[in-house]
Amino acid sequence: MLAREAQGARDTPLRTLALPGFPGIELFLKDESAHPTGSLKHRLARSLFLYALCNGRLVRGQGAIDASSGSTAISEAWFARMLRVPFTAVMPETTAPGKIRELRKLGARCELVGSDVDCTAMARAIAARDHLCFLDQFGLAERATDWRGNNNIAESIIGQMAAHGHPDPAWIVCGAGTGGTSATIGRYLRYRRMSTSLCVAEPTASAFVHGWNARRAGRCWDGAPVAEATVIEGIGRQRIEPGFVFDVVDAIVEVDDAASIAHMRALELRLGRRYGGSSGTNLAACLVLARRMRERGERGSIVSLLCDRGERYAETLFDGRWLSAQGLATPNPAPAGLPDAELPDPA
C-alpha cells in the first residue's frame, strides 16, 4: 500500500521567483505544500512507517505514536488512517490550532503538553505504557529515508532543476527540524559528487546554530548559552537532535523571527498563496546567499523549499493580535528585508 502510494506520487511543483536586482542569479522554490498532507513531512511520514514495518517495530493490531510540532504528525496521521493504524501525536500546547484541527479530522489523538515537558520523552513513555510503536521522527529521520535515491527530496530537486537547465545548482537551502532533510540532501549531493553547496536556514541562536559555531571553534556545544525560543514551528530546536549531520552542511544562515514572518508575507504577496513561517526563513536565507553571490560576481541558481500550507497558521503567524502578544509587530510584506527593486515577482 505504501509502495503504491509512493509510485503514484508526483514531483511537487518547482516555482520560480525573478530577482531583478540579482543579475545571473535565479531562485527556485520547491512547493512541498502540494503533497496530499500539505507539507514536506509527507515523504518523511511514509519513510517512518516503512522503516517501522520493515524492521518489525510495527505489527498488526498495534497503534503508533510520535512527538511533533504538528506537520509531521499530520502526515503520519494521514498514513496511519490509510493503514488503519490508531495514531497519537504528542505536541506542545502552543501548536497552531489549525494543525490540531487537521489532526483530529484525520482521527488522531492529540496529547498537548506544556513547554516544560519533553515531547519525545513523553511519546516514548506512552509508547512503552500502551504498547504502541514509537515512530521517533527525531531519532530516525536521517536513517529512515534512503538518501541514495528512491524518490527522496534530494533526487526530486536535482531531477527537476536539471529539467530547468540547472543540473548543478549553486546552493540548496533547507531548514533543520529533525535534521533528516538536510542529511538526505547533503549525503545525496556527495553521493552524486556534485559541486552544489548545502545551506541550513535557522532561527537565530537555535541549538543547531550553537552546535555549528562550537564545531567551527573546535569544541562541542555544552548547552551554554541556552538556545533561543522561536515562534517558527518545526525548526529552531532547543537541542541538537540525533538526526543532524553537521559534516554535510556547508553554511548556516540565521534568520530572526520578524524577518521570517516578513518574508513569509512576501511569499503570499508574490505567489498569491500562503505558506508557513519556515518557508519565510528559507526565503530570507536564499536572499542572503544571493547577495553574497552578487558581491563576489558569481552567477548560478539557488533552490529552496516551500515547506507547508500557511492556512494552518491563520490564528498565529497570520494574526496581528497573536503576533503582538508574542512581542512581534505585524510585518510589512513589501520590503521583507529587501530593497524595493529586488522584490521577486512570480514567474
JOKABEL-V630525 format. One record per residue. N is the residue number from 1. RES is the residue in one letter. PSI is psi in whole degrees, -180 to 180 (NA if undefined). OMEGA is omega in degrees with one decimal (* if undefined). Layout:
# JOKABEL-V630525
n=(N,N)
res=(RES,RES)
psi=(PSI,PSI)
omega=(OMEGA,OMEGA)
This chain:
# JOKABEL-V630525
n=(1,2,3,4,5,6,7,8,9,10,11,12,13,14,15,16,17,18,19,20,21,22,23,24,25,26,27,28,29,30,31,32,33,34,35,36,37,38,39,40,41,42,43,44,45,46,47,48,49,50,51,52,53,54,55,56,57,58,59,60,61,62,63,64,65,66,67,68,69,70,71,72,73,74,75,76,77,78,79,80,81,82,83,84,85,86,87,88,89,90,91,92,93,94,95,96,97,98,99,100,101,102,103,104,105,106,107,108,109,110,111,112,113,114,115,116,117,118,119,120,121,122,123,124,125,126,127,128,129,130,131,132,133,134,135,136,137,138,139,140,141,142,143,144,145,146,147,148,149,150,151,152,153,154,155,156,157,158,159,160,161,162,163,164,165,166,167,168,169,170,171,172,173,174,175,176,177,178,179,180,181,182,183,184,185,186,187,188,189,190,191,192,193,194,195,196,197,198,199,200,201,202,203,204,205,206,207,208,209,210,211,212,213,214,215,216,217,218,219,220,221,222,223,224,225,226,227,228,229,230,231,232,233,234,235,236,237,238,239,240,241,242,243,244,245,246,247,248,249,250,251,252,253,254,255,256,257,258,259,260,261,262,263,264,265,266,267,268,269,270,271,272,273,274,275,276,277,278,279,280,281,282,283,284,285,286,287,288,289,290,291,292,293,294,295,296,297,298,299,300,301,302,303,304,305,306,307,308,309,310,311,312,313,314,315,316,317,318,319,320,321,322,323,324,325,326,327,328,329,330,331,332,333,334,335,336,337,338,339,340,341,342,343,344,345,346,347)
res=(M,L,A,R,E,A,Q,G,A,R,D,T,P,L,R,T,L,A,L,P,G,F,P,G,I,E,L,F,L,K,D,E,S,A,H,P,T,G,S,L,K,H,R,L,A,R,S,L,F,L,Y,A,L,C,N,G,R,L,V,R,G,Q,G,A,I,D,A,S,S,G,S,T,A,I,S,E,A,W,F,A,R,M,L,R,V,P,F,T,A,V,M,P,E,T,T,A,P,G,K,I,R,E,L,R,K,L,G,A,R,C,E,L,V,G,S,D,V,D,C,T,A,M,A,R,A,I,A,A,R,D,H,L,C,F,L,D,Q,F,G,L,A,E,R,A,T,D,W,R,G,N,N,N,I,A,E,S,I,I,G,Q,M,A,A,H,G,H,P,D,P,A,W,I,V,C,G,A,G,T,G,G,T,S,A,T,I,G,R,Y,L,R,Y,R,R,M,S,T,S,L,C,V,A,E,P,T,A,S,A,F,V,H,G,W,N,A,R,R,A,G,R,C,W,D,G,A,P,V,A,E,A,T,V,I,E,G,I,G,R,Q,R,I,E,P,G,F,V,F,D,V,V,D,A,I,V,E,V,D,D,A,A,S,I,A,H,M,R,A,L,E,L,R,L,G,R,R,Y,G,G,S,S,G,T,N,L,A,A,C,L,V,L,A,R,R,M,R,E,R,G,E,R,G,S,I,V,S,L,L,C,D,R,G,E,R,Y,A,E,T,L,F,D,G,R,W,L,S,A,Q,G,L,A,T,P,N,P,A,P,A,G,L,P,D,A,E,L,P,D,P,A)
psi=(-47,-37,-41,-39,-41,-41,-32,-12,137,160,139,154,145,108,152,145,121,139,83,-25,3,77,133,3,125,140,128,142,118,119,88,-10,-12,-9,155,-30,7,11,168,-14,-6,-45,-44,-43,-43,-45,-40,-40,-41,-42,-44,-42,-45,-21,7,18,-24,119,165,134,-2,147,171,157,151,161,140,159,3,-52,-45,-41,-40,-45,-41,-40,-36,-47,-35,-42,-40,-40,-3,44,124,139,138,135,128,119,157,146,-12,2,141,130,-33,-36,-42,-42,-43,-43,-45,-34,-30,0,11,152,133,123,107,129,159,170,-19,3,134,110,-39,-45,-39,-44,-41,-40,-42,-39,-43,-41,-43,9,46,160,117,108,-32,63,-36,-29,-24,-3,-42,-14,-21,-30,136,104,-10,-19,-130,45,32,172,-34,-47,-40,-45,-51,-39,-45,-40,-38,-40,-24,9,17,70,-17,77,154,-43,145,134,130,164,178,99,-78,-24,-8,-41,-47,-37,-44,-48,-47,-42,-42,-41,-41,-37,-39,-2,48,157,-4,135,153,126,135,126,122,146,152,132,39,173,-39,-38,-47,-42,-41,-47,-38,-43,-38,-26,4,26,176,144,126,13,1,131,163,141,139,149,157,155,0,107,143,-22,179,50,152,-10,161,114,153,-18,-12,129,95,-36,-13,3,135,-25,158,140,122,138,124,163,-40,-42,-40,-44,-40,-43,-30,-44,-35,-37,-43,-42,-42,-31,-12,19,161,141,163,178,-35,-26,-38,-39,-45,-45,-44,-42,-39,-41,-30,-46,-39,-40,-42,-42,-43,-42,-32,1,25,154,159,-171,150,135,138,-170,138,108,-43,171,133,-19,-24,-18,23,-33,4,-91,-24,10,115,-39,-40,-45,-43,-39,-24,2,21,135,152,123,152,113,-14,-57,-48,37,9,145,147,-37,-15,4,132,144,147,141,NA)
omega=(178.6,178.8,178.6,178.8,179.8,-179.4,-179.4,-177.9,178.7,173.8,174.6,-174.4,173.9,-176.1,179.5,173.5,178.7,178.0,-175.3,179.7,-176.5,-177.3,178.2,179.8,-178.3,-177.4,178.2,-179.9,-179.2,-170.8,-179.7,177.0,-178.9,175.9,179.1,-179.7,168.1,180.0,177.2,-179.7,177.1,-179.9,-178.7,-178.6,176.9,-179.0,-178.9,178.0,177.0,179.4,-179.3,-179.0,-176.0,177.6,177.9,-178.5,178.6,-176.5,-177.9,177.8,-177.3,174.4,-179.7,-178.6,173.8,173.8,-174.3,169.7,171.6,-173.6,177.3,-179.6,178.3,179.1,177.9,179.6,178.6,178.5,178.6,177.4,177.4,-177.4,-177.2,178.8,175.9,-175.5,176.5,176.6,174.0,-172.3,173.4,179.8,177.5,178.9,-178.5,-178.8,179.3,178.0,179.8,178.2,178.8,-179.8,-178.1,176.1,178.6,177.2,-178.9,171.6,-177.7,173.9,-177.6,-174.1,-179.8,-176.6,-179.4,-178.0,176.5,-176.1,-179.0,178.8,178.8,179.9,179.0,-179.0,178.9,178.5,179.5,-178.0,-173.2,177.9,178.1,173.6,177.7,-175.4,169.4,-179.2,-177.5,-179.7,-171.1,-173.7,-174.4,178.9,-179.1,179.9,177.5,-175.0,179.0,-178.3,177.9,175.8,175.8,-173.1,-179.9,178.8,179.3,179.8,-175.0,177.9,-179.9,178.9,177.1,178.5,177.6,177.9,179.3,-176.0,-177.0,-177.6,176.1,-176.6,161.1,-176.6,175.7,174.5,179.9,175.7,172.7,-172.4,-176.2,-178.5,179.7,178.2,179.9,-178.5,-178.3,179.4,-178.8,178.4,179.1,176.7,179.3,179.7,-179.0,178.2,179.7,177.4,-179.6,176.5,174.2,177.2,-172.7,169.6,-176.1,172.3,172.6,178.6,-179.5,177.1,178.9,179.4,178.9,-179.6,179.2,179.7,178.4,177.6,176.7,178.9,176.7,176.7,-176.9,178.4,177.4,-2.6,-178.1,177.3,179.7,175.8,179.6,175.5,179.3,-174.6,174.8,178.3,179.3,-174.8,177.8,177.9,177.9,-178.4,-177.1,-179.4,179.1,175.3,-174.6,-170.5,178.7,179.6,-178.3,-179.3,173.5,176.3,177.3,-179.7,179.8,-173.7,-178.8,179.1,177.9,-177.8,178.6,179.9,172.5,178.2,177.6,176.2,178.1,-178.8,-173.9,-176.9,177.2,176.9,-175.1,174.0,-177.0,-174.4,-179.3,174.8,174.8,176.1,179.8,-179.6,179.5,179.5,177.8,-177.3,172.6,179.1,179.3,178.2,179.3,178.4,179.8,-180.0,-179.3,-179.7,-178.1,175.4,178.2,-176.5,174.8,178.8,179.4,-172.7,163.9,-160.0,-178.5,-176.1,-178.3,-179.8,179.5,-174.9,-178.6,-176.9,179.3,-172.4,179.0,-178.7,-177.9,-179.6,177.7,178.8,179.6,179.2,178.0,-178.6,-179.3,178.3,173.3,-172.6,168.5,-173.7,-176.5,179.3,178.9,178.5,-177.3,167.4,-176.7,-177.2,-176.6,178.6,-179.3,172.6,179.6,177.8,*)
